[in-house]
């Protein structure tokens, strides 16, 4: 899996959904557990998603130990502090452990197709409706049916945009024409003698 693809995995998303539950339980623990179970839960809230992301990118399965650490910590809290509500966190941790240990660990969302601009969709729809009816519709020049853009468009030579932000090249400066300067060109070549040696 590529580095930027782990965020679409169900395991990563499940780990992120579990994290707030762990922090909430850590905050509800008695003051004497701040450095013990509370610190462990806060650490696991960041460690589990991080180790899952690492496993997804590298293809290993070392995150199972941190996920099972979260399951064990929640089980200890349920036994020592039964009044605390750990049901949501426990369900999230158990589900995540099953996913990490199972064959669908690296399963992820299907890539969404890029959205079609409304103007383009309308132009295609209009052109399709007005096309003569036959077995194969005539090709449509969509660009000709769209209105001129009101915002600057990216230059084809502009560098690729990062994080989906388009890069728009500045318009080229307009240059004033150079002033015309009269130039005199001699009609006859001057008679030049080569230097004689002394």
Buried (B, 14 or more C-beta within 10 A) or exposed (E): BEEEBBBBBBBBBBBBBBBEBBBBBBEBBEEEBEEEBBEBBBBBBEBBBEBBBEBBBEEEBEBBEBBBBBBEBBEEBBEEBEEBEBEBBBEBBBBBBEBBEEEEBBEBEEEEEEEEEEEEEEBBEEBEEEEEEEEEEEEBEBEEBEEEEEEEEEEEEEEEEEEEEEEEEEEEEEEEEEEEEEEEEEEEEEEEEEEEEE
